């Protein structure tokens, strides 16, 4: 692996290229914080996909793309004398030092749970009005539910056992079923379905499962199997819309046997 010197040289090279592009490239010169935002979100999802696929060469590429955006934002901010990349890095270092008193101070934290509890207490002292303040309102709802529950649990607001969560799931499922049979009841049905999903996220968390990761793996699995059906249909000169569910299900089971 590269030495610290090589890493610093590579970072310096990246900063130099960013300066040159911002000064000379028509596209890069035109960009603003706002224009880059949606591209950054796209790059973050591509990074996530590389992680889910365990594609390390692609992960390396996507990490570079995300890093470019971070450097780009800092470059734009430096042009108005608000901050530059050194300020970004130094503020990060200070935050890490303050939030790890068990490393840089005299606080004892021998377990991951103790570290999390200390972290939340420190953030409250820093001015956060709520334990939930650190949960972004802009993240996807499934991730948000997981983070909200995780934050609440760190201050003791949590079920004692996964078995208690099962009771809550059964309760929410019954309430959802009751609302589902009532005509013209969409709003209440959605609310009860949300409660059921929230309880399922709780069960996943209590069993060490990240629900967003789990759902993404299932999405990919379904996609692969469905596309397998499409390929098989083409090979048989059939249109999927003309196939019976039983025919498609037979091919689906074949894909499962192939480990897809």
Rosetta blueprint (number, residue, H / E / L):
1 X L
2 X L
3 X L
4 X H
5 X H
6 X H
7 X H
8 X H
9 X H
10 X H
11 X H
12 X H
13 X H
14 X H
15 X H
16 X H
17 X H
18 X H
19 X H
20 X H
21 X H
22 X H
23 X H
24 X H
25 X L
26 X H
27 X H
28 X H
29 X H
30 X H
31 X L
32 X L
33 X H
34 X H
35 X H
36 X H
37 X H
38 X H
39 X H
40 X H
41 X H
42 X H
43 X H
44 X H
45 X H
46 X H
47 X H
48 X H
49 X H
50 X H
51 X H
52 X H
53 X L
54 X L
55 X L
56 X H
57 X H
58 X H
59 X H
60 X H
61 X H
62 X H
63 X H
64 X H
65 X H
66 X H
67 X H
68 X H
69 X H
70 X H
71 X H
72 X H
73 X H
74 X H
75 X H
76 X H
77 X H
78 X H
79 X L
80 X L
81 X L
82 X L
83 X L
84 X L
85 X H
86 X H
87 X H
88 X H
89 X H
90 X H
91 X H
92 X H
93 X H
94 X H
95 X H
96 X H
97 X H
98 X H
99 X L
100 X L
101 X H
102 X H
103 X H
104 X H
105 X L
106 X L
107 X L
108 X L
109 X L
110 X L
111 X L
112 X H
113 X H
114 X H
115 X H
116 X H
117 X H
118 X H
119 X H
120 X H
121 X H
122 X H
123 X H
124 X H
125 X H
126 X L
127 X L
128 X L
129 X L
130 X L
131 X H
132 X H
133 X H
134 X H
135 X L
136 X L
137 X L
138 X L
139 X L
140 X L
141 X H
142 X H
143 X H
144 X H
145 X H
146 X H
147 X H
148 X H
149 X H
150 X H
151 X H
152 X H
153 X H
154 X L
155 X L
156 X L
157 X L
158 X L
159 X L
160 X L
161 X L
162 X H
163 X H
164 X H
165 X H
166 X H
167 X H
168 X H
169 X H
170 X H
171 X H
172 X H
173 X H
174 X H
175 X H
176 X H
177 X H
178 X H
179 X H
180 X H
181 X L
182 X L
183 X L
184 X L
185 X L
186 X H
187 X H
188 X H
189 X H
190 X H
191 X H
192 X H
193 X H
194 X H
195 X H
196 X H
197 X H
198 X H
199 X H
200 X H
201 X H
202 X H
203 X H
204 X H
205 X H
206 X H
207 X L
208 X L
209 X L
210 X L
211 X H
212 X H
213 X H
214 X H
215 X H
216 X H
217 X H
218 X H
219 X H
220 X H
221 X H
222 X H
223 X H
224 X H
225 X H
226 X H
227 X H
228 X H
229 X H
230 X H
231 X H
232 X H
233 X H
234 X H
235 X H
236 X L
237 X L
238 X L
239 X L
240 X H
241 X H
242 X H
243 X L
244 X L
245 X H
246 X H
247 X H
248 X H
249 X H
250 X H
251 X H
252 X H
253 X H
254 X H
255 X H
256 X H
257 X H
258 X L
259 X L
260 X L
